[in-house]
Amino acid sequence: MFMTAIDLETTALAQEHAFYTQTLGLPLRQEGADSFTVQAGTTALTFRASRKPPLLYHFAFTIPLNKWQQAKAWLRARTTLLEGEGEDEFESERVRSRSYYFPDPAGNILEFIAREDLPAKAGEDFGPGDVLHISELGLVVHDVPSLANQLKTSLGVEVFRDSFFEDFAQLGDINGVLVLTQRERLWFPDRRQPAVVSPVRVAMLGTLPQQITVQPYPYVLEVVPLREEG
């Protein structure tokens, strides 16, 4: 499930613009008085100005596993890594991945995730061009199992590698997952930020084009058709 476009809101538009275009060095694709869009690999990421706090998001950028250590040095030179129990590197045997977490100026919890089952990328250094796509996006809900079952049916997605619990679930595949988390659950890794419902619009590649408004939440999920080769 590739996420091709993600649309979020922020109360710190100027600071976010500087962070994503300068600190992370992602290419700027579009900007206006109230929004901007950067290209994170194959995913277009848009922030729109808002006056409706609190807003808090979690999303993850996939990077090549063979550039894992280079990415850490690159990040630490530009921002602060979040820690959990004194550690700033995290490994998941369940989903076969390694991660670093870091905040943006608005307090959103970002992640660099390297998945063991994806191919390596040429070159030794790490840079913005090594961001492959955004592969995780958090959706905060009141009833995780109920919405997970609803989305499994409507989107035709599956639970990703047994990640289905009462307060947390991942739906999708190695290329992209929707992370459902219980409202007020503390975000990993530092467990200081409670999850809050924040507006999201996301476009995903799929075989059944449709648009789903996830009631009663401000979430719009759009499935766009796969391009035919020829």
GIZIHU-V455024 format. One record per backbone hydrogen bond with DSSP energy under -0.5 kcal/mol. NH is the residue of the N-H (numbers start at 0). CO is the residue of the C=O. If there is no record, write none. Layout:
# GIZIHU-V455024
NH/CO
NH/CO
This chain:
# GIZIHU-V455024
2/133
3/1
3/202
4/202
5/43
6/200
7/45
9/47
15/11
16/12
17/13
18/14
19/15
20/16
21/17
22/17
23/18
25/19
26/38
28/26
28/36
29/36
31/34
35/46
36/29
37/44
38/26
39/37
39/42
40/38
41/131
42/39
43/3
44/37
44/42
45/5
45/43
46/35
47/7
48/33
49/9
58/108
59/135
60/110
61/132
62/112
63/129
66/63
67/64
70/66
71/67
72/68
73/69
74/70
75/71
76/72
77/74
78/74
81/100
83/86
86/83
89/98
91/96
92/90
95/91
96/91
97/113
98/89
99/111
101/109
102/79
103/107
106/103
108/56
109/101
109/107
110/58
111/99
112/60
112/110
113/97
114/62
114/112
115/95
117/114
129/126
130/127
131/61
131/129
132/61
134/59
134/132
135/59
136/176
137/57
138/178
140/180
143/165
146/142
147/143
148/144
149/145
150/146
151/147
152/148
153/149
154/150
155/150
155/151
156/150
159/169
160/158
162/159
163/161
164/167
168/179
169/162
170/177
171/157
172/175
175/172
176/134
177/170
178/136
178/176
179/168
179/177
180/138
180/178
181/166
182/140
183/194
184/181
186/192
190/186
193/191
194/184
199/217
200/6
201/219
202/4
203/221
204/1
205/223
208/206
209/222
211/220
212/210
213/211
213/218
214/212
216/213
218/213
218/216
219/199
220/211
221/201
221/219
222/209
222/220
223/203
223/221
225/205
